[in-house]
Amino acid sequence: APKQINRTMVDQIVPLSIMHLLGFLFTNMSLGAVNVSLTHTIKSLEPFFTVLLSWMFLGSVPSLVTTLTLIPIVAGVVIASATDLSFN
């Protein structure tokens, strides 16, 4: 039998749903303001923000290895973004 939905489940799912909706809306808004390539480049920062928000809201401290793997991601986005700033 499927699980019954209870208040605790709803309280856990609603914030995630709102964050997903905001991500979707901001992605679509950015497509109207910058190149598609820049939008997707910036979206590659999702792992960085996942780690950051997990640390801020859940108190989950990332390991040194996890933190070090974020450096080339952030550096790549900074380099790619700096060379492709053409806002409409």
C-alpha positions in Angstrom: 0.0 0.0 0.0 1.3 3.5 -0.8 2.4 5.7 2.1 -0.2 8.1 3.4 0.7 11.8 3.2 0.9 13.4 6.5 1.6 17.0 7.8 5.3 16.2 8.4 5.8 15.1 4.8 4.1 18.2 3.5 6.2 20.5 5.7 9.3 18.8 4.3 8.2 18.9 0.6 6.8 22.4 0.4 10.1 24.3 0.9 11.8 22.1 -1.6 9.0 22.7 -4.1 9.3 26.4 -3.6 13.0 26.4 -4.2 12.6 24.2 -7.3 9.9 26.7 -8.6 12.2 29.7 -8.0 15.1 27.9 -9.8 12.8 27.3 -12.7 11.5 30.9 -12.8 14.9 32.5 -12.5 16.3 30.2 -15.2 13.6 31.2 -17.6 14.0 34.9 -16.7 17.7 34.7 -17.3 17.2 33.2 -20.8 15.6 36.5 -21.7 18.5 38.6 -20.4 21.6 36.7 -21.3 22.9 34.2 -23.8 21.7 30.6 -23.3 25.3 29.4 -22.9 25.9 31.9 -20.0 22.7 30.7 -18.4 23.8 27.1 -18.5 27.3 28.0 -17.4 25.9 29.8 -14.3 23.5 26.9 -13.6 26.6 24.7 -13.2 27.1 26.4 -9.8 24.2 24.3 -8.4 26.6 22.0 -6.6 28.2 25.0 -4.9 24.9 26.4 -3.7 23.7 22.9 -2.6 26.8 22.6 -0.4 26.4 26.2 0.8 22.7 26.0 1.6 23.1 22.6 3.3 25.8 24.1 5.5 23.6 27.2 6.3 20.3 25.5 6.9 21.1 21.9 7.9 24.5 22.5 9.6 26.0 19.9 7.3 29.8 20.7 7.2 31.3 19.6 3.8 34.4 17.5 3.8 37.7 18.9 2.6 37.5 16.8 -0.5 34.0 18.1 -1.3 35.1 21.7 -0.7 38.2 21.3 -2.9 36.1 19.8 -5.8 34.0 23.0 -5.8 37.1 25.2 -6.5 37.4 24.3 -10.3 33.6 24.6 -10.7 33.5 28.1 -9.3 36.7 29.1 -11.1 35.4 27.8 -14.4 32.1 29.7 -14.0 34.0 32.9 -13.1 36.3 32.6 -16.1 33.5 31.7 -18.5 31.2 34.4 -17.2 33.8 37.1 -17.3 34.4 36.5 -21.0 30.7 36.3 -21.9 29.0 39.4 -20.3 26.6 40.5 -23.0 23.3 41.5 -21.3 20.4 42.6 -23.4 
